[in-house]
Amino acid sequence: MNVMIRSVKSLYRLSPVSRGLNRLAQEAYFRWLGRTSDQPVFAKVRVADGRFSMELDLRDRLQFMIWVRAHHERDTEIALRPFLVPGTRFVDVGANVGYYSLLALSAHPDVHVTAFEPSPFNLKRLERNLRINDDFLNRCEVLHAAASATEGRATLYCPDPVAESGWNKLVSIDA
């Protein structure tokens, strides 16, 4: 399995401008993985220019892409940096596995985060990623809840909590 994972990662890195080739490699990887693994495939990686570590489940498409690229949505990261100054309270709504929470916490030791994550699958990985990064857990309040403009109860729809962790959504709110 490690040979396949390293091969796909190398293909991505060798062809950064070829989205078609990247998608082909990604689809081949997930089809192969779907036939070979019903257990988590964890990889630990330093991301965001080495500022923090994450433990990622490579069966999940979003986590796989973070692992391959060692970052996530570079333009958003750049846009956030000027706002992550000492004393900032960063609110991460739909924190998933914690990429933006970790990014904010890595900006300065006096940045604090409130992370909302309703999915129990993502919550477990978010808490793990906070624990493996020094004092990050002490500066992050993690809430197992969704955020909404409307108070009430909601149903969380998780199309595939293992392979598509980034596609969860609230489908109904009872007022």
Contacts in CASP RR format, 6 or more apart in sequence:
PFRMAT RR
TARGET T0000
AUTHOR 0000-0000-0000
METHOD contacts of the structure
MODEL  1
MNVMIRSVKSLYRLSPVSRGLNRLAQEAYFRWLGRTSDQPVFAKVRVADG
RFSMELDLRDRLQFMIWVRAHHERDTEIALRPFLVPGTRFVDVGANVGYY
SLLALSAHPDVHVTAFEPSPFNLKRLERNLRINDDFLNRCEVLHAAASAT
EGRATLYCPDPVAESGWNKLVSIDA
1 36 0 8 1.000
1 37 0 8 1.000
1 41 0 8 1.000
4 29 0 8 1.000
4 32 0 8 1.000
4 33 0 8 1.000
5 29 0 8 1.000
5 41 0 8 1.000
5 43 0 8 1.000
5 58 0 8 1.000
8 25 0 8 1.000
8 26 0 8 1.000
8 28 0 8 1.000
8 29 0 8 1.000
8 68 0 8 1.000
9 67 0 8 1.000
9 68 0 8 1.000
11 21 0 8 1.000
11 22 0 8 1.000
11 25 0 8 1.000
12 22 0 8 1.000
12 25 0 8 1.000
12 68 0 8 1.000
12 69 0 8 1.000
13 68 0 8 1.000
15 21 0 8 1.000
15 22 0 8 1.000
26 61 0 8 1.000
26 64 0 8 1.000
26 65 0 8 1.000
29 64 0 8 1.000
30 61 0 8 1.000
30 64 0 8 1.000
30 163 0 8 1.000
33 41 0 8 1.000
33 58 0 8 1.000
33 59 0 8 1.000
34 59 0 8 1.000
37 59 0 8 1.000
40 57 0 8 1.000
40 59 0 8 1.000
41 57 0 8 1.000
41 58 0 8 1.000
41 59 0 8 1.000
42 55 0 8 1.000
42 56 0 8 1.000
42 57 0 8 1.000
42 58 0 8 1.000
43 55 0 8 1.000
43 56 0 8 1.000
43 58 0 8 1.000
43 67 0 8 1.000
44 53 0 8 1.000
44 54 0 8 1.000
44 55 0 8 1.000
44 56 0 8 1.000
44 132 0 8 1.000
45 53 0 8 1.000
45 54 0 8 1.000
45 56 0 8 1.000
45 66 0 8 1.000
45 67 0 8 1.000
45 70 0 8 1.000
46 52 0 8 1.000
46 53 0 8 1.000
46 70 0 8 1.000
47 53 0 8 1.000
47 54 0 8 1.000
47 66 0 8 1.000
47 70 0 8 1.000
47 71 0 8 1.000
47 72 0 8 1.000
47 99 0 8 1.000
47 102 0 8 1.000
48 70 0 8 1.000
48 71 0 8 1.000
48 77 0 8 1.000
48 102 0 8 1.000
48 103 0 8 1.000
48 106 0 8 1.000
49 71 0 8 1.000
50 70 0 8 1.000
51 103 0 8 1.000
51 106 0 8 1.000
52 102 0 8 1.000
52 103 0 8 1.000
52 105 0 8 1.000
52 106 0 8 1.000
52 133 0 8 1.000
52 136 0 8 1.000
53 129 0 8 1.000
53 132 0 8 1.000
53 133 0 8 1.000
54 63 0 8 1.000
54 66 0 8 1.000
54 67 0 8 1.000
54 97 0 8 1.000
54 98 0 8 1.000
54 99 0 8 1.000
54 102 0 8 1.000
54 129 0 8 1.000
54 132 0 8 1.000
55 125 0 8 1.000
55 128 0 8 1.000
55 129 0 8 1.000
55 132 0 8 1.000
56 63 0 8 1.000
56 64 0 8 1.000
56 66 0 8 1.000
56 67 0 8 1.000
56 97 0 8 1.000
56 125 0 8 1.000
57 63 0 8 1.000
57 125 0 8 1.000
57 162 0 8 1.000
58 64 0 8 1.000
58 67 0 8 1.000
59 162 0 8 1.000
59 163 0 8 1.000
60 162 0 8 1.000
60 163 0 8 1.000
60 164 0 8 1.000
60 165 0 8 1.000
60 166 0 8 1.000
61 163 0 8 1.000
61 164 0 8 1.000
62 72 0 8 1.000
62 96 0 8 1.000
62 97 0 8 1.000
62 164 0 8 1.000
62 165 0 8 1.000
62 166 0 8 1.000
63 97 0 8 1.000
63 125 0 8 1.000
63 165 0 8 1.000
65 72 0 8 1.000
66 72 0 8 1.000
66 99 0 8 1.000
71 77 0 8 1.000
72 99 0 8 1.000
76 100 0 8 1.000
77 103 0 8 1.000
80 100 0 8 1.000
80 103 0 8 1.000
80 104 0 8 1.000
81 107 0 8 1.000
84 90 0 8 1.000
84 103 0 8 1.000
84 104 0 8 1.000
84 107 0 8 1.000
84 108 0 8 1.000
84 111 0 8 1.000
85 107 0 8 1.000
85 108 0 8 1.000
85 111 0 8 1.000
86 108 0 8 1.000
86 110 0 8 1.000
86 111 0 8 1.000
87 108 0 8 1.000
87 110 0 8 1.000
87 111 0 8 1.000
87 112 0 8 1.000
88 104 0 8 1.000
88 107 0 8 1.000
88 108 0 8 1.000
88 110 0 8 1.000
88 111 0 8 1.000
88 112 0 8 1.000
89 112 0 8 1.000
89 113 0 8 1.000
89 114 0 8 1.000
90 100 0 8 1.000
90 101 0 8 1.000
90 104 0 8 1.000
90 105 0 8 1.000
90 111 0 8 1.000
90 112 0 8 1.000
90 113 0 8 1.000
90 114 0 8 1.000
91 113 0 8 1.000
91 114 0 8 1.000
91 115 0 8 1.000
91 116 0 8 1.000
92 98 0 8 1.000
92 100 0 8 1.000
92 101 0 8 1.000
92 104 0 8 1.000
92 113 0 8 1.000
92 114 0 8 1.000
92 115 0 8 1.000
92 116 0 8 1.000
93 116 0 8 1.000
93 147 0 8 1.000
94 115 0 8 1.000
94 116 0 8 1.000
94 117 0 8 1.000
94 118 0 8 1.000
94 122 0 8 1.000
94 146 0 8 1.000
94 147 0 8 1.000
95 101 0 8 1.000
95 115 0 8 1.000
95 116 0 8 1.000
95 117 0 8 1.000
95 122 0 8 1.000
95 126 0 8 1.000
95 142 0 8 1.000
96 117 0 8 1.000
96 119 0 8 1.000
96 122 0 8 1.000
96 126 0 8 1.000
96 165 0 8 1.000
96 166 0 8 1.000
97 122 0 8 1.000
97 125 0 8 1.000
97 126 0 8 1.000
97 129 0 8 1.000
97 165 0 8 1.000
98 115 0 8 1.000
98 117 0 8 1.000
98 125 0 8 1.000
98 126 0 8 1.000
98 129 0 8 1.000
98 130 0 8 1.000
101 113 0 8 1.000
101 115 0 8 1.000
101 126 0 8 1.000
101 130 0 8 1.000
101 136 0 8 1.000
101 140 0 8 1.000
102 129 0 8 1.000
102 130 0 8 1.000
102 133 0 8 1.000
102 136 0 8 1.000
104 111 0 8 1.000
104 113 0 8 1.000
105 111 0 8 1.000
105 113 0 8 1.000
105 130 0 8 1.000
105 133 0 8 1.000
105 136 0 8 1.000
105 139 0 8 1.000
105 140 0 8 1.000
106 133 0 8 1.000
106 136 0 8 1.000
109 135 0 8 1.000
109 139 0 8 1.000
111 139 0 8 1.000
112 139 0 8 1.000
112 140 0 8 1.000
112 141 0 8 1.000
113 139 0 8 1.000
113 140 0 8 1.000
113 141 0 8 1.000
114 140 0 8 1.000
114 141 0 8 1.000
114 143 0 8 1.000
115 126 0 8 1.000
115 140 0 8 1.000
115 141 0 8 1.000
115 142 0 8 1.000
115 143 0 8 1.000
116 143 0 8 1.000
116 145 0 8 1.000
116 146 0 8 1.000
116 147 0 8 1.000
117 123 0 8 1.000
117 126 0 8 1.000
117 142 0 8 1.000
117 143 0 8 1.000
117 144 0 8 1.000
117 145 0 8 1.000
118 144 0 8 1.000
118 145 0 8 1.000
118 146 0 8 1.000
118 156 0 8 1.000
118 168 0 8 1.000
118 170 0 8 1.000
119 156 0 8 1.000
119 158 0 8 1.000
119 161 0 8 1.000
119 165 0 8 1.000
119 168 0 8 1.000
120 144 0 8 1.000
121 158 0 8 1.000
121 161 0 8 1.000
121 162 0 8 1.000
121 165 0 8 1.000
122 161 0 8 1.000
122 165 0 8 1.000
122 166 0 8 1.000
122 168 0 8 1.000
123 142 0 8 1.000
123 144 0 8 1.000
125 165 0 8 1.000
126 142 0 8 1.000
127 137 0 8 1.000
127 142 0 8 1.000
130 136 0 8 1.000
130 137 0 8 1.000
130 140 0 8 1.000
130 142 0 8 1.000
131 137 0 8 1.000
146 154 0 8 1.000
146 156 0 8 1.000
146 170 0 8 1.000
148 154 0 8 1.000
148 170 0 8 1.000
148 173 0 8 1.000
150 173 0 8 1.000
150 175 0 8 1.000
151 175 0 8 1.000
152 173 0 8 1.000
152 174 0 8 1.000
152 175 0 8 1.000
153 173 0 8 1.000
153 174 0 8 1.000
154 170 0 8 1.000
154 171 0 8 1.000
154 172 0 8 1.000
154 173 0 8 1.000
154 174 0 8 1.000
155 170 0 8 1.000
155 171 0 8 1.000
155 172 0 8 1.000
156 168 0 8 1.000
156 169 0 8 1.000
156 170 0 8 1.000
156 171 0 8 1.000
157 168 0 8 1.000
157 169 0 8 1.000
157 170 0 8 1.000
157 171 0 8 1.000
158 167 0 8 1.000
158 168 0 8 1.000
159 167 0 8 1.000
159 168 0 8 1.000
160 167 0 8 1.000
161 168 0 8 1.000
END
